[in-house]
């Protein structure tokens, strides 16, 4: 089975450790179960009309330019995984 590394904030990890101790399961099993539940519940799925735009051409171009500028700034400040586009 493939593996991955996940970085969790200390308070979140402490809460996970509390729960897995109570449930007598491993951290790994807890995380797998949480991911399965999230996928089952379609968590993170965008609402159908989320990207519907009522912007005029000028405002839409301003938005696109702003996003491109932000992406460039983010990519320049990344310390690892350089070259990967967002």
C-alpha positions in Angstrom: 0.0 0.0 0.0 1.4 3.4 -0.9 2.2 5.9 1.9 2.2 9.6 2.2 3.4 12.2 4.8 1.0 14.6 6.3 2.0 17.6 8.5 -0.5 18.3 11.3 -0.5 21.2 13.8 0.3 20.0 17.3 -3.2 20.7 18.7 -4.9 18.7 15.9 -2.5 15.8 16.4 -3.1 15.8 20.2 -6.9 15.6 19.6 -6.4 12.8 17.1 -4.2 11.0 19.6 -6.8 11.4 22.3 -9.5 9.9 20.0 -7.4 7.0 18.7 -6.5 6.1 22.3 -10.2 6.0 23.3 -11.2 4.1 20.1 -8.2 1.8 20.3 -7.3 2.3 16.7 -4.1 3.5 15.0 -3.5 7.1 13.8 -3.3 5.7 10.3 -6.6 3.9 10.5 -8.3 7.1 11.9 -6.9 9.2 9.1 -7.9 6.7 6.4 -11.4 6.6 7.9 -11.6 10.4 8.0 -10.6 10.6 4.3 -13.1 7.9 3.3 -15.8 9.8 5.1 -14.9 13.1 3.5 -14.9 11.5 0.1 -18.2 9.8 0.7 -19.8 13.1 1.8 -18.3 15.0 -1.2 -16.5 17.4 1.1 -14.7 20.0 -0.9 -17.0 19.8 -3.9 -17.8 23.2 -5.3 -21.5 24.2 -5.5 -22.7 24.0 -9.1 -23.0 27.7 -9.6 -19.9 28.7 -7.7 -17.9 29.7 -10.8 -20.8 31.3 -12.6 -19.6 34.8 -13.4 -21.7 37.9 -13.9 -18.6 40.0 -14.4 -18.3 42.2 -17.4 -15.3 41.6 -19.7 -13.2 44.4 -18.1 -13.7 43.1 -14.6 -13.2 39.5 -15.6 -9.8 40.5 -17.2 -8.8 42.4 -14.0 -9.6 39.3 -12.0 -7.6 37.0 -14.3 -4.6 39.5 -14.1 -4.8 39.6 -10.4 -4.9 35.8 -10.1 -1.9 35.5 -12.5 0.0 38.1 -10.3 -0.8 36.2 -7.1 0.3 32.9 -8.7 3.6 34.4 -9.7 4.2 35.8 -6.2 3.4 32.5 -4.6 5.7 30.6 -6.9 8.5 33.0 -6.3 8.2 32.6 -2.6 8.0 28.8 -2.5 11.0 27.2 -0.9 10.4 23.7 -2.3 8.8 22.0 -5.2 9.9 24.8 -7.5 8.6 24.6 -11.0 5.3 23.0 -10.0 2.4 25.1 -11.2 -0.5 25.7 -8.9 
